[in-house]
Amino acid sequence: MIPLSRLHWHVLLIFLASLRGHCRYIQVRDAAEDALVLLNADIKRELSEEQIYRRSLRCIDMLSIDGQFTFKAEQPQLHCALFIIGDPEEFITIEYNFVNIDCLGGDILKVFDGWIIKGEKFPSSLDHLLSTSERYTDICEDGNMQSITQSSQNVAMIFFRVQKPGHGFTLTIRKTPNLFPCNVISQSPSGKFTMIIPHQHRNCSFSIIYPIVIKISDLTLGHFNELQLKKPPPKGCGGAGDFLELLGGAGLDPSNMFPLADLCHSFHGSAQMKIGCDNSVVRMVSSGKFINRVTFEYSQLDRQLERQQGNSVEEVCSPLD
Ligand SMILES: *[C@@H]1O[C@H](CO)[C@@H](O)[C@H](O)[C@H]1NC(C)=O
């Protein structure tokens, strides 16, 4: 919707990194202010239940904690975007406390259920239960001013345009638990996650927007036993209704990413892979007939080190790079 450039992709990474306190990125974040440093997990824990965290918003901003946030334009702001991210097991709830913008005059305030960067969506249209137009909530439309919007996964985004100085809005962000997270963007370049799709005909993507080393330690696809008994497993995943794919790419949308590996047979043990792309995705395709489940662990891949060792991990990612 808004043509966010490659620069914004990097701003996003810097935001994410500073939320988690990775010093490599903090050194280059000259735009980040003290408020960002406050966002780390320790402070989050120290805030007691009754205290509401409050701060003002910038035109391009990112939030990972609950609180009340205010934007007030000091000059006309035409292309603003607020990225919101929670833990994998959280939905994001957005409530408008106060809106003072000129909808008829062309101001914009819209929530998107997911993230969009450079036209690339997460979750992709293929993996989201709602159509693209249903994923937008336009606060300027009748009846939406008082509404509360809830995301379908741990990320959401707000687009806004406020043309007149002094105009703006205040909103409250809260997180609510999600027992079966399907689509997820990881807040950090390392972690561990178990994805379960219980008898649902849907596909789920777990995205890590860093180059990574990933170790898959357990994969259970419901058809394992039947296949084993009848015949030796076929080569590749052709025809399998349930499988796991690893994708790599430079953008946000899993449906535009390169398939790097398909796994369609259950195993216990450990399979490791290096993905030297800007974005890495574990995607599970599920027919709904079984309970599918996978556990994986990931950590950031040092592309420079890989290059020194003569490993060409990123060739596969993107000929554009
Ligand atoms: C899941 O993905 C597969 C392969 O990408 C596709 O054929 C199928 O239609 C998708 N299922 C749903 C429910 O979107």
The ligand as a Gaussian input file, in Angstrom:
#p B3LYP/6-31G(d) Opt

LIG

0 1
 C       -1.919000     -24.823000       1.456000
 O       -0.804000     -24.788000       0.594000
 C       -0.891000     -25.723000      -0.470000
 C        0.437000     -25.718000      -1.195000
 O        1.107000     -24.489000      -1.123000
 C       -2.074000     -25.377000      -1.348000
 O       -2.168000     -26.299000      -2.419000
 C       -3.351000     -25.408000      -0.506000
 O       -4.437000     -24.985000      -1.265000
 C       -3.208000     -24.504000       0.718000
 N       -4.341000     -24.700000       1.599000
 C       -5.073000     -23.716000       2.066000
 C       -6.184000     -24.088000       2.971000
 O       -4.856000     -22.565000       1.779000

